[in-house]
Every structure is written in C-alpha cells, then in structure tokens.
Amino acid sequence: MKAFALLRSAVAWAAGVCAFVPLGGMVVVLSFLAPPRRFHAFTSWSCRMILRALGVRVTVTGREYLHPGRPYLFVGNHVNLFDVFVFYGYIPVFFRGVELDEHFDWFFYGRIIRRLGMIPISQTRGREALRSLKTAEQALAGGTSVLILPEGGRTLDGRFQPFKRGAFRLARRAQAQVVPVVMTGAFQILQKGRLFVRPGRMALRFGPPLPPARLKKMETAALADLVRRRMLDLFGGA
C-alpha cells in the first residue's frame, strides 16, 4: 500500500506539471495581448484543470453570497502550494492576490503571477508592505476584488496560525465588503515541507460578506478576531 501511495503521488505530480507548464505558458502569452481581467475565465479554467490533473476535486459552497460587479476583500487560510489554483479556480469574480514577494522570483511561477498583476508584499520590510497594502486599497477602490491570506505563511499542522493585522487595516481603510473564505481537506492532500501528494477531495467555503458600515466602527484587533471566528465556523462546518 505504501508503494502504491508513493506511485500515486508521483503520477499526480507528473500530471500536474504537464498541465501547469503549457497552461501557465498560455496565460503568460495572453497577458501580452490583453489585461488579466479579459482572460480571467481562461485562467480560472486552467487552474481547475491543473487541480484535476493532480487528482484534487473541489466542492464549493457559499457562492450565492457573491454578486458580479461588486469588489470584495477575500480573507482566506493558507495551506499548501496548491492554494493559488484553488482560489484562482473557484473564486467566481476577478481579483488580484496579495502574495509574498519572494514568490515573484520563483522560476516560471513568478513570471505568471507578475503578468497576472498579483501584489507582492514583504514580511520583513515594513514600508514596502505598507505600499503593497496601499496598492491593494487602490485596486478595491477601482472596483477590483483582492485576496489576502492573513496568516502570512502555510500552516504546519492544519490549524489556523495567528493572523497578521495588515489585512484588517486594509479592510477598514478600503471600506470594502470582507468575505471569509476557507479551504478544508487541503492539508490532507499536501502539507508544507513534504512532497507526498494524497489526491482526494477538499472544499472551498465562502461566508456571508461583512458590510463596510460595520467594519468602520471596529478596531483592527476586534475586526481580526471577528473574521477569524467566522473563518473557524466555516472551517468546522459540515
């Protein structure tokens, strides 16, 4: 059984890479022909195809809370290397993700996220991080949704890590609707520091948006606690 699991993992990686390279290359090519919003449907479809190649099946709930044309600040949990495919594949509106600046130097993947207009953020340089949050605020003000993962890194045990406050300062300043979104089952598929993939099913759950009028009256710490509670409810829900 162990040999079969290892073989299954190797096949999943091979299939995932074989899907990622040509589809990622096509996204880069399209980015020279049109802005990312114009071919977002293709990018989203590509991410779903990559997950299928990896043997990952995603069940989505809560999409009825979202309305096309409205900008949202999505606040999600961070589990493994496949997170970007899950979010880009199943968040049903165009958005820009806030991603660790180191990822923009990764071979091939870094080129893709640059061309998609993702927003780099530093965990060590405070001024640059503030500029990144300002860029995210401007995107929301211009009608583009933003995704941010407040843990700042992938979980080591499947549970939520402490939340950094930047996401919630952004929420108060931008006065956007905050949508908690949670992945469940992803930690069982792939874990940080391991290459073993266990293909299977996972879920992506959206919660009801928090209205800006409510956020405006809250302190940053209180808002972070509220969003965390909402995410924990989604995480533990059936």
C-alpha positions in Angstrom: 0.0 0.0 0.0 2.8 2.4 0.8 4.4 1.7 -2.6 1.1 2.4 -4.3 0.6 5.7 -2.4 4.1 6.8 -3.5 3.4 5.9 -7.1 0.1 7.7 -7.0 1.8 10.8 -5.6 4.5 10.7 -8.3 1.8 10.3 -11.0 -0.1 13.2 -9.6 3.0 15.5 -9.6 3.8 14.4 -13.2 0.3 15.1 -14.4 0.1 18.4 -12.5 3.4 19.6 -14.0 2.3 18.5 -17.5 -0.8 20.6 -17.1 0.8 23.6 -15.4 3.6 24.2 -17.9 1.5 24.7 -21.1 -1.5 26.3 -19.4 0.8 28.7 -17.4 2.7 29.5 -20.6 -0.6 30.3 -22.4 -1.6 32.6 -19.5 1.7 34.5 -20.0 1.2 34.8 -23.7 -2.4 36.1 -23.2 -1.1 38.7 -20.8 0.8 40.3 -23.6 -2.4 40.5 -25.7 -5.0 41.6 -23.1 -5.3 42.7 -19.5 -5.8 39.8 -17.0 -9.4 40.6 -16.4 -10.2 39.9 -20.1 -8.9 36.3 -20.0 -9.7 35.6 -16.3 -12.2 32.9 -17.4 -9.4 31.0 -19.1 -7.0 31.5 -16.1 -9.7 30.2 -13.8 -10.4 27.2 -16.1 -6.7 26.4 -16.3 -6.4 26.3 -12.5 -9.3 23.9 -12.3 -7.7 21.7 -15.0 -4.4 21.7 -13.1 -6.2 20.6 -9.9 -7.9 17.8 -11.8 -4.6 16.6 -13.2 -3.3 16.5 -9.6 -6.3 14.4 -8.6 -7.8 17.1 -6.5 -11.6 17.6 -6.5 -13.1 20.8 -5.0 -16.6 21.2 -3.7 -17.6 24.9 -3.4 -20.3 26.3 -1.1 -21.4 29.9 -0.4 -21.0 31.3 -3.9 -24.6 32.6 -3.6 -23.3 35.3 -1.2 -21.2 36.9 -4.0 -22.5 39.2 -6.7 -20.7 40.0 -10.0 -19.6 43.6 -10.3 -19.0 44.2 -6.6 -15.5 44.4 -5.2 -14.7 42.1 -2.2 -11.8 41.7 0.1 -11.4 37.9 0.4 -9.7 36.7 3.5 -8.6 33.1 3.4 -6.5 30.5 5.1 -3.1 29.3 3.7 -2.5 25.6 3.5 -0.2 24.4 0.7 1.3 25.1 -2.7 -2.0 24.3 -4.4 -3.8 27.2 -2.7 -3.4 29.6 -5.6 -5.0 27.1 -8.0 -8.0 26.6 -5.7 -8.6 30.3 -5.1 -8.0 31.3 -8.8 -10.0 28.4 -10.0 -13.1 28.8 -7.8 -13.4 32.4 -6.7 -16.1 33.4 -9.1 -15.0 37.0 -9.6 -11.9 38.6 -11.0 -9.4 39.5 -8.2 -5.8 40.4 -7.5 -4.0 38.3 -4.9 -1.5 39.7 -2.3 1.4 37.3 -2.3 4.8 37.0 -0.6 7.4 39.0 -2.6 9.8 36.0 -2.6 7.4 34.1 -4.8 7.8 36.6 -7.6 11.4 35.4 -8.0 10.4 31.7 -8.4 11.2 30.3 -11.9 8.2 30.4 -14.2 5.6 30.7 -11.5 7.0 34.2 -10.6 6.6 35.3 -14.2 3.0 34.1 -14.3 1.9 36.0 -11.1 3.7 39.1 -12.3 1.8 39.0 -15.6 -1.5 38.4 -13.7 -0.9 41.6 -11.6 -0.7 40.0 -8.2 0.6 42.3 -5.5 3.9 41.4 -3.8 4.2 42.0 -0.1 7.2 41.8 2.2 7.2 40.3 5.6 10.5 41.9 6.6 10.3 45.5 5.1 7.6 47.4 6.8 7.5 50.4 4.4 7.3 48.2 1.3 4.5 46.2 3.0 2.5 49.4 3.6 3.0 50.4 -0.1 1.6 46.9 -1.1 -1.4 47.4 1.1 -1.9 50.8 -0.5 -1.9 49.2 -3.9 -4.5 46.7 -2.7 -6.6 49.6 -1.4 -6.4 51.3 -4.8 -7.5 48.1 -6.5 -10.5 47.8 -4.3 -11.4 51.5 -4.8 -11.2 50.9 -8.6 -13.7 48.0 -8.4 -11.3 45.1 -8.4 -11.6 42.4 -5.7 -8.5 41.5 -3.6 -7.5 38.2 -1.9 -5.2 38.2 1.1 -4.1 35.4 3.4 -3.6 36.9 6.9 -1.6 34.0 8.3 1.3 35.1 6.1 2.5 31.5 5.6 1.3 27.9 5.2 0.0 26.1 8.2 2.3 23.4 9.8 -0.5 21.4 11.5 -3.7 22.1 9.6 -4.9 24.7 12.1 -5.0 28.4 11.7 -1.9 30.4 12.5 -2.0 33.8 14.2 -3.4 36.5 11.9 -1.3 39.5 10.9 -3.1 42.8 11.2 -2.3 44.3 7.7 -5.3 42.6 6.1 -7.7 44.1 8.6 -6.2 47.6 8.5 -6.7 47.3 4.7 -10.3 46.3 5.3 -11.0 49.3 7.5 -9.3 51.8 5.2 -10.8 50.4 1.9 -14.3 50.1 3.3 -14.9 47.0 1.2 -17.1 44.0 1.9 -14.9 41.4 3.6 -15.6 37.8 2.6 -14.2 35.0 4.8 -13.2 32.0 2.6 -11.9 28.8 3.9 -10.3 25.6 2.5 -11.0 22.3 4.3 -9.4 19.0 3.5 -6.4 20.6 1.7 -4.0 19.8 4.5 -4.6 16.1 4.0 -3.8 16.4 0.3 -0.4 18.2 0.6 1.5 19.5 3.7 4.2 22.1 4.0 7.7 20.6 3.8 6.5 17.4 2.2 6.3 16.3 -1.4 3.9 13.5 -0.9 0.5 14.3 -2.5 -2.6 12.4 -1.5 -5.1 13.1 -4.3 -8.6 13.5 -2.9 -11.5 15.8 -2.2 -11.5 19.1 -0.5 -13.9 22.0 0.0 -13.9 25.8 -0.5 -16.4 27.6 1.6 -17.4 31.3 1.4 -19.1 33.0 4.3 -21.5 36.0 4.1 -19.8 39.3 3.4 -19.2 41.7 6.3 -20.7 45.1 5.5 -18.4 48.1 5.4 -20.6 50.1 7.8 -20.0 47.5 10.5 -16.2 47.4 9.9 -15.8 51.2 10.1 -16.9 51.1 13.8 -14.5 48.3 14.8 -10.9 48.5 15.9 -8.4 46.5 13.8 -7.9 43.8 16.5 -11.6 43.4 17.0 -12.1 43.0 13.3 -9.4 40.4 13.0 -11.0 38.5 15.9 -14.4 38.6 14.2 -13.1 37.4 10.8 -11.1 34.7 12.5 -14.3 33.5 14.3 -16.2 33.5 11.0 -13.5 31.5 9.3 -13.3 29.0 12.2 -17.1 28.5 11.9 -16.7 27.8 8.2 -13.7 25.5 8.8 -15.6 23.4 11.3 -18.9 23.4 9.4 -20.2 20.3 7.7 
